[in-house]
Amino acid sequence: MSAPRTVIENCAIATVDAGDTEYASGHVVVAGDRIVAVGEGPAPRTSAGQGEVRRIDGTGCLATPGLVNTHHHFYQWLTRGLAQNAKLFDWLVALYPVWSRIDEAMVYAAARASLAMMVRGGVTTSMDHHYIFPRGSGDLLGAEIRAAAELGVRFTAARGSMDLGASDGGLPPDFAVERTEDALRATEEAVTRHHDPSPEAMLHIAVAPCSPFSVTTELLRESAALARRLGVRLHTHGSETVEEERFCRERFGVGPTAYLESTGWLGDDVWMAHCVHLDEDAIAAFARSGTGVAHCPSSNARLAAGIAPVPAMLAAGVPVGLGVDGTASNEAGELHTELRNALLVNRLRGGAAALTARQALRLATHGGARVLGREAHLGSLEPGKLADVALWRLDGLGHSTIEDPVAALVLGAPAPLRLLLVGGRPVVSEGRLLTVDEEEVAREARREARRLAALAAEG
């Protein structure tokens, strides 16, 4: 028998393919976990095939690829709203002592809440950069992986690490770091145990030392070698603040990009978060090497880090996606609001034409898939690609007078989801999660946040 099919008709479609093809009223046909047809008008009756068929009237809706989140810290869901007026370094110093008390139950609750918020807002592929592993805290990476499987979302788990404590000139307190050899061993174990290299994979593992001011040069170099030996991607923070720039110049004699390049951390298998303070030479180095960027406009603004030069990166050919970043620096925790914020923030820096609504949508879909190395199978609505599809309602009050559906999605109020498919499987319907109980997720996160606060208060 043929694979079950989902036929979505009568909706506007933004395919985000190479030609930015759009249809004012068209169809998307899904068979199993793949898209089999996209086009103008109703779906051909022959496309229904044999077997079970689910037909959806998408009148008043816009179909896009599912959104791709390229940078996050799930555990921070439990510490939202703290250090509200601090810059990055001061914010980290304030929160490290709290984060040092996290355990497996807390991380599981935080991951479920973080993922639930994103999935409810159109994310079909997420990632998390987890880099704090207190002794005796349990299987923190496994907790995140378990949560992602429950939500039904594709997931890149970036196994982070820190080995440069304050006593050695780093920013993190000594109790928050691992030994270099322990971090490398645990990272290799995570890849060996969990990484799925198949095109349909629901789970990838990336190698992810935290940042130039929290890891040693040895860890950077050895992590790059490890990732390439195992055939997985590399992720870190880069050029986020002027303080980071100063740290690298004082400690290494060069800026962050030159330093990271000297340790093997530029390449088409690498992406970095933030990249706010890239000059022309650094942008050229990223473009030449194919190094990707996770642009996090809300977090950059929340921590007063600055405005990343995204239009210049795009003009140079740098792969750029969008990221929520940790919800202690982006309390909304939603990626779909980052489309609007990316457009607005970049226009503050570059003028009214710096970034268009369609470029913002591309950052959140195909751009993110490219940054995660999955553009061959994700990030656009095309026959043969995986059926990660978002169907947004644009027929309500918030979008009632915006005729351009892409502009309505990007510039208008947050649009509710009519349907979200991951590999053809519904995970959201009519704005509600289908895979977990939202109220139970919220209660558990609230309970674990209060437990963490109580432990931190004990000192």
C-alpha positions, 0 to 999 in steps of 0.5 A: 500500500502507498504511504499515507498522504497529506494534501494541503490546498488553496493556500499561499505558498512561499517555497524558499527554493533557489528561485524564491518561487511563490504561489498565490493559491497552490498545493503541497502534497506529502507522501510518508515523510517526503514532499512529492508535489508543490504547485499552483492551484488544486492538487491533481486528483491523480496525486492522491494515489492509493491508500489513506489521504488527508485533505486540508483546505488551507484557505487564508493560510501561508505554507512555508518550510518549517523553521530552523533554529541554529542556536539555543541554550535550553537549560536557561529556561529556568533562569529567565528574567534575571540580571535584566540590565547586564551586558554579557560578561556581567550577566554570565558572572551573575548566572554561572553560580546558579547554573552550576546547580542544574541537574538532569531533571531540571535540564529535561524540564527546561528542554521540554519547555524550550522545545514546546515554545519553539515547536508551537511557533513553527520550528521543525529543526532545533539545536541546543548548545549545552556546555555546563556539566556539574559533577554528579548532575546526571545525563544532561545531554540525554535529557535534552535528547529525550525531550526532543524525541517526545516533542517530535522535532529534529534536533542537533545536540551540540555537546559543549564544554568549558575547561578554562576557569577563572584561575587560569584567566578564563571567565567561568568560575573553576567549579563550572569547568571540566578537565580537557580530557574529560570534555573530549572523551564525553564529546566523543562518546556522545557522537558515537552513541547518538549521531545519526548521519542518515538524510532523514535523521531526527538527531545530530550531534555537534562538537561545541566548545563554548567560547574563546574566553572559556576554553583552552587553545588545546580544547579548541584544536583537539575538538576540531580534530575530533569532529573531523575524524568523526564526520560531524559539525563544529559549533561555538560562540564567536565575536559576540561582544567588544569584551570578547574582542579585547580578551582575545587581543590581550591573551592571543594577540589577535581578534576572535576570527584570526584566533579561531582560524589558527585553531582550525575553527573556520570551515564549511563544517563550522557555524558560530553564534552571534558574530556581531563584531565581524570586520570586512576581513573577518567576513571575507574569511567566513565567506572564503571558508564557508563558515556559518553564522547563527544570527540572534537579534533579540539576544544581541539586543537584550545583552547590548552586544550590538547589531551583527552585519548580516546584510554584509555577510549575505552579500559576501556569501556567508551562510546565515541562519537565525537563533533564539539563543538561551531564554535567559537572554531572550525570554520569549523563547520563540524563533518566529518572532526573530524573523521580524526582529532580524529585519528591524534590527538590521534596518537600524544599522543598514537602512530601509532596504538592508533586509527584506521580509523574504530574506528574513524568511530565508534566514529562518528556513533554508539559511538555517538548514544550510548552517546545520549542513542539512540544506539538501533535505530541509529548508525549502518546499520542493519535491523530494525534500523532507516534509517539514511544513508550516501552515500559518493562519493569516486570516485573523485580525492580526493580518487581515489587511496585509495582502502580501502573505510573506510580509504578513508573516514577518512584519505582522503579529505572531501568526498562529499555526494551522498545522506543523508537520515534521517528516509528514507527521503532525506535531501542531494542529490549530495552534496546539501541540499534539505530542505533549501536554502544554500545561503539564510542561509548564507546571514541571518547568515552573517546579524545577525553576523554583527548585533551582532557585532554592538550591542557588539561594543556599549557596 
